[in-house]
Amino acid sequence: MRRTNTCGELRSSDIGKHVVLEGWVRFSRDHGGVAFIDLADRYGITQVVFDPEDLPADVDKQKIEATMATFSRESVVLIEGIVRARVEGTAVESNPTGEIEVLITEAELLSKAKVPPFEIGDQKEGVLPDEDTRMKYRYLDLRRTDMIRTMQFRSKLVHLARVYLESQGFLEIETPILGRSTPEGARDYIIPSRVHPGTFYALPQSPQQFKQMLMVGGMDRYYQVARCFRDEDSRKDRQPEFTQLDLEMSFVDSEDLQKMIEGMVSYIWKGLYGKELQTPFPHIGYKDAMERFGSDKPDMRYGLEWKKLTDIVKDAPYKILQSIMAEGGIVAGICVKKEYGEVGRNDVDRYIAYAKKVGLGGLTWMRCENGVLTSNITKYFTPEILENIKNTFGAEEGDLVFIIAGPWKATYESGGFLRKKIAEDLGLVPKDVYQFFWMDECPMFEIDPVSGKRDAFHHPFVLPKGDLDDPNCGSCCWDLCLNGNELGSGSERIHTAEMQIEVFRKLGLTDEQIQAKFDYFVEALSYGAPPHGGIAIGIDRLCAILLGKDTIREVIAFPKNKKAVSLLDGSPSVVDDEKLTELQIISLAGDLGIEDAEQFNPDAE
């Protein structure tokens, strides 16, 4: 190995050493015959200099000069030289190698680079090219200092998780990528089988059933850094393929599982930041979270909480509210204190428009003026009701009260979006504050308000808590949340075949459908499955939150773009008819004359 040091390693203690560096030409400049290069690799940047007057007599200066003339920006080069101190007054304190430079005694071009499509050196915020350009040339984008630090951070986080889990007796076990297509909440990516024409594998949405079968197999503490695949629309926190830290434990209850996760997260936190993380994490029930914050993953770093007003306004002579309450709807309000910031009449109109955009039928408002609540709507409320509303919020002079009404879940969810919007507008969201908590007391089912059909609130393998015939049956399910984001869902699992079959039936599956889709899994549970449970934590999402990134695409080495297209390699792409024939699949793409991924994507511009 010719390289003796990395580009981020040399210090003033190395002055006088003969070294060999290899890296990329980030910047170069010529100062009257003395040439400087910033040589970069993932470890840092070292300044190297061609200074003919300081070179030993036996060094071929013309050869070095001719070689350096072939260097272009981002070319890969080898530099051999002597470490020396920089000229007094030219040291760069922000660079760990900023006190030294390397006097070039030999140079070699290893790989010449074309002119890059964008500047790779450290950029000021807002100067970066658009995201699609960065995705297309991701191998260049990865050279940027910010991306290097992101990948280092992610690697360290995963390493710390592994170290902790191994110390707790967990085994890292891989589960299949090719499996059976089963209903798990999202669409599967399916893979045709050449050996068995007309049949398909599915890529795993999660290792859920396999990790439970590992518990049946006696592997009582399992974990995996698992690749998962879901055919759903891309969002800031979702990708077609993503990574989760998956783990499962036997002979435990929810408290045992949560303590283990808190221990792991605390260990990771200490390793990343050198600080202790306060545990145990606080808990909040699902219903409480929805009614106070309008979210099952609320950001509890600031107040601005919803309060129930249904009982207070139940006798208000306001037909709209009476109609909503007659159908079982709720009324709730939120108080925007004057001290939070100025919210004028134009702002109120803007929030009314936003409320409609996020699904609220409307938005009622009142302002506290001269000790009473006033607005064009207060005529529909008695003085006693208005006084009760005021006292509920402790409203003071200049405070603003927004009131929402409608079906319980839909109204609170939309109210959650409104709460977040107000908080962001008024700067109420604290920076560099991290609030982990458990959202628990989750229901077992979600009931369709029209059809009455039951869907699993989380997934159909969660252990119920209560009577399954009760539509409001609870469950042993909970989420780990951070700053208004769900990091992962966990639960105790069903561990008897009889209970699992009964839950499938409650979800509307016939015995024939259960047999066709889950026969192998139900059979596994019939051979002595231990009580068990686990959780899956989104690694991409956790890294993005901790690093303050707006999207998980910023913490994935090779992500898909907003349209689920990989601009780097052009996937998804059309497959040759020969391959489709071999798989006995009709060439629909060929019949349509589709030639590339952008054309194949109906949403592509």
N, C-alpha and C positions, 0 to 999 in steps of 0.2 A: 504494500500500500504506500503510494508516494506521498499522500497528504499527511502532514505531521500535526496540523492543527486545523480547527474550524475557524470560520470568519468571525466568530463571537468570543473567542477564547483568549487571545493574547492580551497581556497587561504590561504595565511598566516594569514588572519583575522579570519579563522576558526579553528586555532590551539586550541586544548583543547576540541573541540566538539566531541560528540559521534555520529557516522554516520553509515549508512547502504548503501553499494554500491552493484550493480549487473551489471555484464558484462561478457566479454570474456577474457580468459587467453591468452594474446597476447605473452608474453615472461615470463619465470621464470628462476631463478638462485639461487644457494645456496652458501653462503659465510661462510663456517665453522659453520653450525648450524643456521645461520640467513638466512631465505629464503625470496627472493624478487619476486614479481609478478607485471608485468605491466598489469593492468586491464583496458580494453577498452570498450567503447560503441561509438555511433555516435557523442557524444559530446566531446570526448577526451580520454586521458589516465591518470590514477592515479596510482602511485606506492604504493603498499600495502606490508607490511613487517611482517613476523613472527619472533619476537625477544624475545625468551623465558626469557631472563634475565630482560627485562623491563616490563613483564606482571604482572598485579596484582596477588596476592596470590590465589584469589578465581577463577581464570580462569583455566579451564582444558586444560593444555598445550598438554598433550598426545592426547586428542581428536582432537584438532586443527591439530596437526602434522599428525595424521592418516587420517583425512579428506583431508588435502592438498596433501597427497600422492596419492589420487585418481584423482587429477586434471591432465588433459592432455592439451596440447596446443589447444586453441580455445574452450575448455569446458566453459559452462556457470556456473558461481559461484556467491554465495552471500558472501560478506565480511562485517562483523560488526567490528567496531573498533574505535580508538581514533585518531584524527588528530594531528600530531606533526610535528615539523620542521625537515627537513632533516639534516643530519650531515653536519657540516660546510665544504664547498668545494665541496659538491656533488650536489648542486642545478643545475637544467637544465633550462637555460634561454629560450631556444626555446620552452619549454613546459609551457603553462599557469599555470599548476599545479606543476611546477617543484621545487617550494620552500618547498613543504610539502609532507608527506607520511602518510599512515594510518596504525597504529599499530593494527594488527589483534587480536581481542578478541573472535571472533567466526567466523566459516567458514562453508559453506554448498555447496555441489555439486548439482547444479540444472539440469544439462544436460551434459553428457560426450560426447566428440567429438572424432571421428576417426581422424587419422593423415590426415591433409588437403593435397590435391594434389599439392599445391604450397604455398609459403610463403605469408602470408597475411599482415605481418608488412610492414611498409613503405619501399619501394624499391628504389634503385638507378635506374636511367633511363637505359633501355636496359636489366634489369634483370628480368622483368616480363615474365611470360610464354607466349606462342603464343596465338593469339586472340581466336582461337576455344576452347582452354582449358578454358580460362576465360569465354567464352560464356556458355560452358557446366556447369561450376560451378559458374554461375553468382551470386548466393546468397552468395557465399564466396567472390567473387570479389567486391561486393558492400560494404563489411566491410572495404576495404582499404580507407585510409584517402582521397586520391584523388577522389575516387568515391563518398564518403560521401560529400565532398565539391562540387562536380559536381551536385549532386542531390539537395543540399541546394541552390546552385546558380540558378538552373532551377526553383525550387519551388518559390524562391523569385522573379525571373523575371516574372513568370506567375501571382503571387500575385499582384505585382506592376501594371501590365497591367489591372488586374481586378479592382483594386482600382481606377485607373485613369478613365477607361471607365464607371464605376458606377457613378463617380463624374460628368460625362458628360451626364448622363441621359440614358445610354445604358442599355438594358435588356439582361441578359444571358438566352438564350433560346436554348434547345436541339432540334436537328432535327433528322429525322429517320436514323437508321443504315441500315434497310432493305428497299430497294426501287426498282425502275424500272431501268433496264439496258438501259442506253442512251449513245450515242457517246460523249465522253468528252476529247478525246485525248490519253487515255491509255486503256489497257485492264481491264475489270471489274473482280473482284472476284464474282462468282455467287453462290447462296445458293438455293438448291432445296426446294420446298414447299411440305410437306407431305399432307397438306389438299387439295391442288390443284395439283395433280400429273401432271408432264410434264411441270410445270411452275417454274420460278426461280425468286428469289430476287437478287439484286446486292448490294454489299457493296459500300458505297459512295466514289467516287474519291474526292469529295468535297461536301459541302452543297449548291452548287451554286444555283440550282433552288429553293430549299426550302427557302433559305434566301431571294431570290427575292420575293417569294410568301409571306414571312413575311412582306415585304414592302407593297405588295398589301393589306395585312391584317391590315395595319395601325401601325405595330410595327416599328416605324420610326427609332429607333436606336437599333440595335441587335448586340450581339457578342456571341461567343462561342469558348471554347477551344475544337476544333473539332478533332476527330479521323477520319482519311482518309485512303483509301486503294486503291492501284494501283498495278496491276499485271504486273510489269515491272522489268527489270534486276536491281539487287542491284548495287549501286555505293557508293562512299564515302559519297555522300550527298543525297542518296535515300534509302528508305526501303519499303518493301511491305506495311507496316502500319506506319503511321507517324502522327504527331500532328501539327495543324496549329491554329493560332489565327485568327479567322474568324470574320469579322464585315461588316455591311451594314448600310447605312444611306439613308434616303429619303430627297427630296427637297434640294439637294446639287449638286454642280458641282465638277469638278476635283480639283480645288483650295481648296474648302472647305474640301474635303476628305484628301488631302495631308497635310493641316494645322492640321487637327485632328490627323493624324498619327505622324506628327512631334512632336506635343504636347505629345502624348503618349510615343514615343520613348525617348523624353527628360526627361519625368517623370521617366521612367524606369532607364535611365542612371544615373540620380541624385540619385535614390534610391540604385543603385548597387555600384556606385563609389564615390558618394558625390560630383560630379563635374557637371557643366553646360555643355550641349551639344550645339554647335553652330548651330543655325537655322536662316533662312530657309535653307534647304538642297539645294545644287546646282542642276541644271538641265542640262541634255545633251540629244539631240535628237538621235533617233535610228540610222539614217543614219550617223550622225556625229560620234557617238560612234563606229560604224562599220568601218568607213573610217579612224579614228584616232587610234583606239585601237584594231581593229579586233575582237570586242566582243560587244554583247548587254548588257553585265554586266561587263564592263571594270574595271580593277584595275587602278585607276587614281592617286595612291599615288606616282607614279614615271613617268618620261617622256617616252622616247623611243617610240615616236609616229610614225605611218605610215603617209606618205605624198603622195598625188596623183602625178603620173608622166605621166599619159596617154597623156596629151596634150604636154608635153615636148618631149616625145619620138615618137610622132605620125609619124614623118618623118624619123625615124631612119632606115637605110638600114639593118634591122635585121629581117629575114623572120619569125622567131618564134614569135616575138612580133607583127609583122604585121598581122600574121595569127590570133592571139588571139584577137587583136583589131578589125579586120574585122568581127569577130563574136560577137562583142559587149562586149568583155572582157576589163578588166582594168589592168593598170600597177601601182604599188605603191612601195615605198621604205622606208627603215628605217635606221637611222644612229646610229651606235654604236660608241660613242665617245671614244677616246683613254683613257680619264680620268676615264672611267668606269672600265677599267681593260684590261689586255692583252688578245687579241683574235688572236692566231697564225694560221698558215695555217692548222694545224691538226684540230684545233677547227672549222675552216671554213668548212672543209670536214665533220666534225661531224654534223654541223648545216644543211648542204646540205642533209645528210642522214635523219636527223630528219624531215626536211621539206617534204621529200617524204613520210615519215611515217605518217605525219598528213594530207596528201592529196594534197600537192602542187606538180605540175608536175616537178618542178625544182626550183633552187634557184641561182640567179645571184649575183655576188659580185664584188665590186670595193673598192680599198683602196686609200686614198689620200697620195701620195708620191711626194715630191718635188713640191707641189702646184697643182698637177693634179691627176685625178682619173686614176688608172691603174689596169689592170687585163688582163687575156687572152681573155676577152670578149669585151674590149673597142675598138677593131678594127672595131666592127660593129656599132659604134657610131661616129658621127662627133665631132670635138673639141668643136663646139658651144653647142651641146647637152650635152656633158660631163661637160662643164662649167656651164650650166644651172642646171644640177643635183647637182653639187657641191654647187652652190649658194643656191639651194632650202633647203639643209640641213645645210648650213653654215659649211660644212665639212672642217676640219683643218688637219694638218699633223698627219698621223697615224690613222685617223678615218676610220671606215669601213662602207660601204653602202651595204645593202642587198636589192635586187630587186625581187619582185614577180609579177606574171601575171596570168590571167585566168578569169573565170566568177566572177562577182561582189561578191556575197554572199559567195560562197565556198572559194574563194581566200582570202578574208578578214578574214573569220573564221579560216582558216588554218594559216594565218599570225598572228592571235591572239595567237594561241598556240605557235608559234615560238617566238613572243615577250615575252610571259610569261617565256618560257624556257631560253631565253637569260638573262632576268632580274634576274631569280633565280640563274643562273650560276654565274652571276657577282655580286650578293649580292645587287641588286638595290632595292629590296622590303623592305621597312622600317618595323621595328617591333614596336609593341605597338602604331601604328597609325591607326585610324579608320576614314574612309571616307564614310559617308552616302551620297547618291545622288539619284535623280530621273532620270530614263531613260524613256523619253516620246517621243511623236510624232511617235508612232508606226503605222505601216500599219494595215489595216483591214484584209488583206489576204496575204497568201503566195501562189505564183503561181508555180506549178510544171513546170520546164523548158521543159520537154518532152511532157507531155499530155496537159499542159495548165490548168489543173484542179486547182480550188481554194480550199485552206484549210484555216481555221481560224488561224490567226497569234497567237492569245491567246485562245479565245473560242468563240462560235457563239452568245454569249449574250452581247458582247461589242457593245456600241453605235457607229455607223459609223460616220465619219467626212468627208463629201464630197459626191461625186456621186458614188453610188454603182456600176454603170456600168463601172466605171474607175478601171482597175486592180490595180492601185496605190492608191486607195481610202485610206484615213487615218482613224484613229480611236481615240476614247477617252480612250485609254489604256496606262498604264504606269507601270513601275516596280520600287520597292524600292530596291536599291542595296547597298552592303557594301563590300569593299575590293575585288572586282572581283567576287562577289557572288550575285545572285538574292535572296533576302529575301522573296519577295512576289510580285505577280502581282495584280494590281487593275485597275478599270475602272469605267466610267459611263456605265450604262446598257441600253439596249433597253427597253422601257417601253410602247410600243404599239404593239398590236398583228399583225397589218399590217406590220410594219417594221421588226418584228421578222420573220414572214413568208417569207418576201422578202430576208432576209439574209440567211435563210435556203435554199431557192431556188438558190441563188448565189453559195452556197456551194455544189450544185448538188443534193439536196434532192428533190424528187418528192412530190407532194401534198399528195399522199398516204403514203409516208414514214414519212412526217411531222405529219400527222394525227396519224400514228401508234406509233411514238416515242415520240411526244411532244404535243399531243392533250390537255392534262390536263394543261400544262404550258401555251400554247398559249391562252387557254380559260381563265386562271387566268388573263393574261394581258388585256383581253377584258373587265374586270370589273372595270376599273378605276385604273390603276397602276400609282403611283407617279413617277416623275423623281427620280432616285436613283442610287447608286453606292457603291462600297466597295472594300475591299482588303482581301487577306488571307496571313498571314506572317508565314513562317515556323519556329516554335519554336525550333525544333531540330537543324535546320541549324544555326539559330541565336545563340543559346547556344554554339554550336561547334566552331563558329567563334570567339566569345568573349572569350572563354576559351582556344583558340589555339589548338583545337583538330583536328586531321587529318580526322576524320570520325564521322558522326552523331551517329554511334554505341556506341561511347564513352559517349554520353549524354542521352542515352535511357536506362531505367532500365533493360528491358529484350528484347534486339534486336534480329533480325535474323542475321545469319552470311552472308558472301559474296555470298553464294549460296541460300539465302532466306530460310535457314533451322534453326529452333530453336533447337539447340543441347541440350538445357536444358530439354525440354519435348519430343523431338523427332518428332516434327511436321514439315512438313505435314506427316501424317501417313495414313495407310490403314484403312478403316472403315469396320466393321464387315458386312458380307453379309446380316445378318438379318436386319441391318439398311438400307442397300442399297435396299433390297427387299421392305421394308416399304415405301421407297421413290420412288419405281418403277424405280430404276436406275440399269443398268447392271453392274455387278462387274468386270469391266475391270482389276482393280488391282489384284483381286483374280485370274482371268484367266491367268495373266502374272506371277503369283507366287511371287508378290512383297510383302515384309514383313515389310519394314521400310522405313523411309524417305530418308536415304542415298541411298538405292537401287532405290527408286522411282525417285531420282534426276538424270537425264541423264548425268549431268556434274560432278557428285560426283566422286572423285578419288578412 
